[in-house]
Amino acid sequence: MSIFEFDEEKFKKAEREAGREAGIEEGIVLGMNNLRLLIQKMAEAGEADLLVRLADKTFLEQMCQKYQV
């Protein structure tokens, strides 16, 4: 293959990788926004003292469900 030939498989792989990276970045931003919203709702409800427990996955899931985040 000469350097001037188009490598379609290489191009598709690069596109998939770029899409994957964009999806990961979008997921991180969405997760951070949801966490900020949860913290705000918990603080407004007078449960700021419970924020330290959000590191516990089960508790985090319960609070997300309670506050519909």
Backbone hydrogen bonds, N-H to C=O, Kabsch-Sander energy under -0.5 kcal/mol:
donor,donor_aa,acceptor,acceptor_aa,energy
5,E,2,S,-1.6
8,E,6,F,-1.0
11,F,7,D,-2.2
12,K,8,E,-2.8
13,K,9,E,-2.3
14,A,10,K,-2.1
15,E,11,F,-2.2
16,R,12,K,-2.6
17,E,13,K,-2.4
18,A,14,A,-2.3
19,G,15,E,-2.4
20,R,16,R,-2.6
21,E,17,E,-2.5
22,A,18,A,-2.2
23,G,19,G,-2.3
24,I,20,R,-2.4
25,E,21,E,-2.4
26,E,22,A,-2.4
27,G,23,G,-2.3
28,I,24,I,-2.3
29,V,25,E,-2.3
30,L,26,E,-2.4
31,G,27,G,-2.5
32,M,28,I,-2.4
33,N,29,V,-2.4
34,N,30,L,-2.4
35,L,31,G,-2.2
36,R,32,M,-2.5
37,L,33,N,-2.2
38,L,34,N,-2.5
39,I,35,L,-2.6
40,Q,36,R,-2.4
41,K,37,L,-2.6
42,M,38,L,-2.7
43,A,39,I,-2.5
44,E,40,Q,-2.5
45,A,41,K,-1.5
46,G,43,A,-1.5
47,E,42,M,-3.1
50,L,47,E,-1.8
51,L,48,A,-1.5
53,R,50,L,-1.8
54,L,51,L,-1.8
55,A,52,V,-0.7
56,D,53,R,-1.9
57,K,55,A,-0.7
60,L,56,D,-2.9
61,E,57,K,-2.5
62,Q,58,T,-2.1
63,M,59,F,-2.5
64,C,60,L,-2.5
65,Q,61,E,-2.1
66,K,62,Q,-2.7
67,Y,63,M,-2.7
68,Q,65,Q,-0.8
69,V,64,C,-2.6
